[in-house]
């Protein structure tokens, strides 16, 4: 493996970490907002958290490929 290939792999790993972190933080924020600030049910809060987490991961992916 050449140095360029190794650098690309490290860069890809950083992007994956960034996307995962973005998704987890967004999902956590929406879950807490729905569950405690808006007094929504657990099922509804989890559904919204999953939805927003997926959207946040998609946005982070789009930003990393610019």
C-alpha positions as CSV (number, residue, x, y, z in Angstrom):
1,X,0.0,0.0,0.0
2,X,1.3,3.4,-0.9
3,X,1.2,6.5,1.2
4,X,-1.5,8.1,-0.9
5,X,-3.7,5.0,-0.5
6,X,-3.2,5.1,3.3
7,X,-4.0,8.8,3.4
8,X,-7.2,8.2,1.5
9,X,-8.2,5.5,3.9
10,X,-7.6,7.7,6.9
11,X,-9.5,10.5,5.3
12,X,-12.5,8.2,4.6
13,X,-12.4,7.0,8.3
14,X,-12.5,10.6,9.5
15,X,-15.5,11.2,7.2
16,X,-17.3,8.1,8.5
17,X,-16.7,9.2,12.1
18,X,-17.9,12.7,11.3
19,X,-21.1,11.3,9.7
20,X,-21.8,8.9,12.6
21,X,-21.1,11.6,15.2
22,X,-23.4,14.0,13.3
23,X,-26.2,11.4,13.2
24,X,-25.9,10.4,16.9
25,X,-25.9,14.0,18.1
26,X,-28.9,15.0,16.0
27,X,-30.8,11.9,17.0
28,X,-30.0,12.5,20.7
29,X,-31.1,16.1,20.5
30,X,-34.4,15.3,18.8
31,X,-35.1,12.4,21.2
32,X,-34.5,14.6,24.3
33,X,-36.5,17.5,22.8
34,X,-39.5,15.2,21.9
35,X,-39.5,13.1,25.0
36,X,-38.9,15.7,27.8
37,X,-39.6,19.2,26.3
38,X,-42.7,18.1,24.3
39,X,-43.8,15.2,26.5
40,X,-44.1,12.8,23.5
41,X,-44.4,9.1,23.8
42,X,-41.3,6.9,23.8
43,X,-42.3,5.3,20.4
44,X,-42.8,8.7,18.8
45,X,-39.6,10.1,20.2
46,X,-37.6,7.1,19.0
47,X,-39.2,7.3,15.5
48,X,-38.3,11.0,15.2
49,X,-34.8,10.4,16.5
50,X,-34.3,7.7,13.9
51,X,-35.6,9.9,11.2
52,X,-33.6,13.0,12.1
53,X,-30.5,10.8,12.7
54,X,-30.8,9.4,9.2
55,X,-31.3,12.9,7.7
56,X,-28.3,14.2,9.6
57,X,-26.1,11.4,8.3
58,X,-27.3,12.1,4.8
59,X,-26.4,15.8,5.1
60,X,-23.0,15.0,6.5
61,X,-22.4,12.6,3.7
62,X,-23.4,15.2,1.1
63,X,-21.1,17.8,2.8
64,X,-18.1,15.4,2.9
65,X,-18.4,14.8,-0.9
66,X,-18.4,18.5,-1.8
